[in-house]
Amino acid sequence: MLPRICMKKPHVLENEDTTAWFTELERYHMGEFSTAAYQANSVMEDYSQVEVGDNSLFVGIYDGHNGTNAPKFISNYIFQELSRLIRENNNMMNGQLLREAVAATELKFTQVGTLYVASLGDSRVLHGWIPPVTPPRVLQADHLTLDHSCERRYNRRTLEQQFPDDPTLLLKDENGWKVKGLSKGIAKTLLRKALEKVAARVKMSYKDIVTSSDRKKYHDDMTIIVIFSDLDDYDKPLWKGNVPKLSYKSPPIHRELGFHN
């Protein structure tokens, strides 16, 4: 189950800018995760949440697409609905319950407003689990769409095109393809790299981008959540116990953009 024990607030990203925030690596039962978000719209339209339980993890990112009603509603409803379905299923989770929770959330939202459906773009819905069998225990997942792993040739080509001056960006070992430099605060690092890319594209400095009062002109809201799963260390005491149950939600506050250059 995924009991909600405590709320955890993120850190301000830099320069006391309350429209940007992040978390350092936080623990869950199989590894760690980090998050980062950056507001571009006058009100942050991206909502996200990470719910840490005894032996499970719920992660969601919801894009408002020109408003906050839908993502705010989903952030407040879908996890509660999924938790209810799990309790009614003898505390057992499966992919069908996740689909039912999504369907119930959509139905509930249509009862309080008008629902407009557009392209899903980069949206993903996944259900991950470890079968309760003898070792070795292998993480499995149901995919409703293709993921963005660099194991896919298309994604490797995209990274190579985005970072043509870094021939060592992609690394391959016996475990497959990886992106170099995964370390503490990776979500924060990726967010910084994304903003630097935006600055270079529009021929502005990084400082000018992050202090602009018209960020929407250059980029949309950004939300990044990176999950590390360490299957090799799953049975070690670090991952089997003493993992704090927490609920992390973003955005922590709403603030109108209004910087002075």
Beta strands, then each sheet from edge to edge (+ up, - down):
strand 1: 7-8
strand 2: 11-12
strand 3: 20-28
strand 4: 31-38
strand 5: 46-52
strand 6: 57-63
strand 7: 126-129
strand 8: 140-143
strand 9: 170-173
strand 10: 176-179
strand 11: 222-229
strand 12: 246-250
sheet 1: 1+ 12+ 5- 6+
sheet 2: 2+ 3- 4+ 11-
sheet 3: 7+ 8-
sheet 4: 9+ 10-
end
